[in-house]
Amino acid sequence: MSNTVLILGGRGRFGRNATEAFKARGWEVRQFDRKSENLWDAAWGADVIVNGWNPLYPDWATQVPKLTKQVIEVALSTKATVIIPGNVYNYGKDAPSVYGVDTPHGAKNPLGRVRIEMEAAYRASGVRTIVLRAGDFIDTQASGNWFDMMITPKISKGKFTYPGNPDVTHAWAWLPDLARAAVDLAEMRDDLPSFADIPFPGYTLTGRELCAAVSKAYGKPLRLKKMNWLPIHIARPFWPMAKYVLEMRYQWNKPHRIDGATFNALLPDFETTPLEQAMPLAIKHQINPD
């Protein structure tokens, strides 16, 4: 008898990749439609709930606590394990450069506090929870992330635009790998702590190293250009997202990497997709948009 997973936010970045990964491993996959379905009914019988819901930044403060409460209530009743794609916002500007399970969640900015409070609610609830924590996403298609919206959209013109200091390290996650890891952890959920914080090492790259990898995949040298943040500052009065994009700007100038010790101990045989294999898939829509 196969396991059953309910995907919340199945059309989103993580949800779409998780859907593909769970199906590939023989799971029964249910997609939740918030417009037409009731979460209680949809979740009944599901062994795992993947919480891929991710409201827009301006809605985090109001929507994330409500969504978290809903999922916790349902998971407590159904005894389902909840998997959350965590991020590095929890650590804050003053965190050390290596993020691991023991790194304090000391963020003081609004978005960081929302994530801290969300995870604290899951921890306190008693719901079996897996936080698979990763850096910025690199996807197989355009999905509204930094990589495809800001960094690589002009590679056909020979330009690679980087949002921060190109000489400091930054954490990245290839989404198909992250989704495969979620399935692996789902299948060993009963052997994990009730609340499992599992940082996903992914790729650690400076801006120049990422530019080199994209250039190699593209087949032509690209000119690294630092992103101009002035238009975002100017847009603040009439673009609600601008405030929050600027709030997280520090991530591009703060050297950081994710400690993979916990992940590697749990999944010692996990094979990360080599960067040179991932990059051609990550930029193909920039080269051939149709």
N, C-alpha and C positions, 0 to 999 in steps of 0.2 A: 504494500500500500504506500503510495507516494505521499510526501509531505505537502502541505498547502501553505502558500504564502499570499498575503494580501498586500498589494502595493498601493500606497497612498502617494499621489503625485506621479503616476506612471508615465505621464507625458513630459515630465521634467527631466533634467540632465541625469541625476542619479537614478530616478525611478525607471527611466527608459532602459538604461544599461543594466539595472538590477533585473528588470523583466526578462531581458534577453539571457542573462546569466543563469537565473533560476530555471527558465525553460530548458536551457541547454543541459542542465543537470537532472532533468526529469521531474521537477517539482510541478505540482498543479498551481498555476499562477492566476490570481484574481486581480483585476484592475478595479479600483474604487472610483466611482463617478460621484463627486460631491453634489452635483446638480440633481441627480435622479435617485440616488441610493441613500439608505440609512446605514451609518457606520456599524451600529450594533448588529444589524442583519448581515451585512457584508462580511464582518469579521468572525461570525460564528463558525466554528470548525477550523479556523485558520491556526496553524501552528506558529507562524511567524507573521508579524506585521512590519513591513518596511515603511518607515515614516519619511517619505521623500517630499512631503509638503514643504515648500519654501516660499513664503510670501515675499513681496517686494520689501526692500529695506524700510520705507516709510511706514509699513504696516506691521513690522515686527513687534513693536511694543504692545499693540492691541491684539493682534491675531495669534502670535506664538503661544502666549499663556492659555488662550482658549483652546487652541488645537491640542496643546500638550495635555490639558485636563481631559479632553474628550478621549484621546488615545489611551491615557492611563486608566480611565474608568472602564473602557472596553477591554483592555488587556488584563486588568485585574479579574474581570468576570470570565473571560474566555481562557485565561492562563496562557495567553500567547506571549512569545518573546518579541520584544520590539527592537528593531535595528535602526539606528539613527546615523546618517552620514554627518559626523561631527566635523568641526573646523578648528582653526587655530586662533580664532577671535578671543577665546577665553583667557589667553595668557597675558595679553596687553603689551603696552609699549616697553615696560620695564622688565619683562621676562628675560631669562637667559637665552642664549642663542640656540640651545638644543632643547626641543620640546619632547618630554616623555611623560610617563604616567605619574611621576612624582613632581612634575613642574606645577607650581601653584597657579590657580586660576585667579589672577590678580587684575584682570582688565577693569578699568574704571570708566571707559567710554560706554555710551548707551547700547550699541550693538553687542559689545562684548558682555555687558551685564545681562542682556536678554538671553544669550546663550548659556551663561553660567547658571542663571535661575532656571532655565529649562532643564538642564541636566540635573540640577539639584532636586527638582521636582520628581524626575524619574528615579533618582537614587533613593529618595525618601519614601517613594510609593510602595516599594517592594516588588514592582513589576520587573521581571527578568529583562534586562536591558543590555544591549551591546552598542556602544558608541564607537564607530569605526572612524577615527579622526584622521583627516587628510588636509593637505595643502590645496592650492588652487587647482581647479580641474582643467585637464586637457581632454577634449572629447573627439569623437569620430565624425561629428558634424557640427555645424554652427548651432550653438545652443545658448548664446547670450552670456558667455563667460569672458574673462579678461583676455584669454589667449586668442579667441577668434574675433572679439569685438574691437579690441584696442591694440593688440600686439601684432597680429598678422594680416589685417585686412588689406594692407598695401604692399604685400610682398610681390604682387605682379608688377608693381612699379619699382621694385628693387629696394623697398623700405621696410625695415623692421623697427617698430616703435615700442620703446620700453618705458614703463611708468615711473621708474625710480633709478637708483644707483645701479648701473649695470655690472658693478664689480662686487656686489654682495650676494650671498647665497639666498635662495628662495625655494620654498617647498612646493612641489607639484605632484599631482596624482593623475595617472592615465586611467580614465574612468572605466574602461573594460576590466582592467586589473583590480580596481577598487571593488567593482561589482562581483567579480569572481571571489575576492576575499570575503565579501559579505556572505556568499553562499557557503564557503568553507566554514566560516564561523557559525552560521545558522545550523549546519549539520553537526557541530560539536557543542551546541548551546547548553546542553545539560551538564557538560563538564566545565563550564565557565563560571566565574563568580556571578552572583545575582545582578550586580552592576559591573560590567566589564568595559573599562576604558582602554581601547586598543589603538594606539597611534600607528598609522600606515606610513611606512617610510617613503614609498614612491621615488621620485627623482629629486635630487638637490642640485640646483643649477644656478650659476650667476646669469645675469642678463646676457653677457657675452657668450657664455656656453650655450644658452638656449638659442641665441642668434646663429651660432655656428651650426647647431643641430638642424635648425630650420633651413639654413642656407644649403646644407648638404642634401636635405630631403628635396628641396626645390631644384637643386642642380645648378644654381647660380649664386654668386656672392651677394649678400644683402648688406645694405648700409644701415648700421644701428643708429637710430635717432631717438633722443630723449623726448618723451611725451611732454607736450605743453599743457600744463594744468590750468592756465589762465581762463580758457573758455568755461571750465567747470566752475571756477570761482564766480565768473560773470553770470552763470546760469542759476546760481543759488536762489535768487528771488522768485523765479518762476518755474524751476525744475526741482520738485521735491527730492529726487534721488541725489542731487548734487551734494547736499549736506552730508549724506551718509557715505558717499564715495570719498569725499574729502576726509571724513572721520577715519577711514581705514587706509588712508594714504601711507601711513607710517610703515605698513607691511612691506612696502616696496623699497624701503631704505634701511630696514632693520634686518641684519643677517640672521637667518634662522634655518634650521633643518629639523626633521622629525626623527627621533630616536626609534629605531626599529627593533630594539631588543625584545620587547614584549611580543610584538607581532611574529618575529622570527622564531621565538621559543614555542609559540603556539602552532605556527605553520612553517616548520623548517623546510618543507619541500616546495613551498610556493615559488613559482617561477615568474619573476617580473618581466614584462615585455621589454626587450632592449629598446633603448631610446631610438636607435636608428630604424627600428621596425615600426614604432609608434608614429614618428613624425610624418612620414608620407601619408598615413591615414588621417592624421590630424589636420593637414593643410590641403587635402585634395579638393575640398569645397571652395577654398580660396583661389585655386588654380582653375578649376572647372565648376563654376557656381551652379550650372544646370545639372 
